[in-house]
Amino acid sequence: MTEASHPRSDGTAPHERRTPERGDAPPRTRPAPCGTRAAYQRHLRRGEPVDAACRAANTYEAGRYRRTGSTRARPPRPPD
């Protein structure tokens, strides 16, 4: 069986998959704004200098993770 005719595990053949040149690729999301941990990581990935707002956001989130052991916000407590 050739590579071009071999289906993937999800059952789609190569000609059935989305491609950017076909014009039906998913829309790109906007990058996270500066002052967030995601923006800090983006700066590092791209080799850009990290600004103070992104560095502060990363420091805060890293500290929260060390204190709580979780990256998720705590759910609100039910009323007594």
Stockholm file with secondary structure:
# STOCKHOLM 1.0

chainA/1-80         MTEASHPRSDGTAPHERRTPERGDAPPRTRPAPCGTRAAYQRHLRRGEPVDAACRAANTYEAGRYRRTGSTRARPPRPPD
#=GR chainA/1-80 SS CCGGGCCCTTSCCGGGSCCGGGTCCCCCCCCCCSSSHHHHHHHHHHTCCCCHHHHHHHHHHHHHHHHHSCSSCCCCCCCC
#=GC SS_cons        CCGGGCCCTTSCCGGGSCCGGGTCCCCCCCCCCSSSHHHHHHHHHHTCCCCHHHHHHHHHHHHHHHHHSCSSCCCCCCCC
//
